[in-house]
């Protein structure tokens, strides 16, 4: 393509709204601050939303009063998983909801804080700013370093009937408290560390190269990329490296800061069908897709693409084939699975996946370069 595809992002005069939880605590050993906050605010009934592993360590939160634990959060949660949670929430009538886990737990916790007793269903609130009221206080405590969901106002739930994600965005789902304790991530396995780390990287890169990119967010995006370039290889090599775990937790938080005002783009759109149709974990899907989308966008944002590679400690190339080779090699060195066939995705489903990804306009419209269905299919085939 010609130079006409170059993106023209907003400048510092473009209005932007920066949204953060009113209280963010970051540091090792801070997990019990959740209980302290609950006591300060007179909380007597709490619902903790977690997967089975984190449900077994809810005591670390040091919560007062009656504590109900929903321990059945599944990866890539669907509407049935949400319905199970909402039934528990209706019975518990919590004053306080705590998301304790990865992005799946934190996304479901957002919905559990606003839907029970509201008279609204998931269908009623799907889209932007359709939630009528916040029903319970909300804390988010990430136990992985990837999604940055603790800082955001979006929740994603898969609809099995359509094999697509339902997105809810509302300022009423913003956490009252976010506690980022990197020590909670020390038990994350190597493969999950790598995949979730590249998910955090994708948040930062897709925001930095976005049509809506903004200097107020570029600061966090570039810092996040540099942190991941420095610390992710170390955390993958040695999961007990506390300094590396802290660096990744901070990068993930920065990625979450990027999502609210700017959001992701083609990378996440292309990755979503891997999860909704074939149950590939979100981080693994983003790791596989990342090099292909970065290379595809390189002609539109050559300087920023080179900047991304430099921030990762790689040669700052701009030519798409060289960009693909560099980014693919970096992900492969982390141990990420980099072929769709190895993830069990059937080749004959690639056209359908491309159709579904191409329909995710809320993300594709952010991309610095127009993305057609055939472009997405070509990425899938190159990744197969």
URZI-V538278 format. One record per run of one state. SS is the DSSP state (@ for helix, = for strand, . for the rest). FROM is the first residue (numbers start at 1). LEN is the number of residues. If there is no record, write none. Layout:
SS&FROM&LEN ; SS&FROM&LEN
This chain:
.&1&2 ; @&3&3 ; .&6&18 ; =&24&3 ; .&27&6 ; @&33&8 ; .&41&4 ; =&45&6 ; .&51&1 ; @&52&4 ; .&56&2 ; @&58&4 ; .&62&4 ; =&66&5 ; .&71&7 ; =&78&1 ; @&79&14 ; .&93&3 ; =&96&6 ; .&102&1 ; @&103&12 ; .&115&7 ; @&122&4 ; .&126&1 ; =&127&2 ; .&129&8 ; =&137&6 ; .&143&6 ; @&149&3 ; .&152&2 ; =&154&6 ; .&160&4 ; =&164&6 ; .&170&1 ; @&171&3 ; .&174&3 ; =&177&4 ; .&181&1 ; @&182&4 ; .&186&4 ; @&190&19 ; .&209&6 ; @&215&23 ; .&238&4 ; @&242&20 ; .&262&4 ; @&266&13 ; .&279&3 ; @&282&16 ; .&298&4 ; @&302&10 ; .&312&8 ; @&320&14 ; .&334&7 ; @&341&3 ; .&344&3 ; @&347&12 ; .&359&2 ; @&361&4 ; .&365&8 ; @&373&11 ; .&384&1
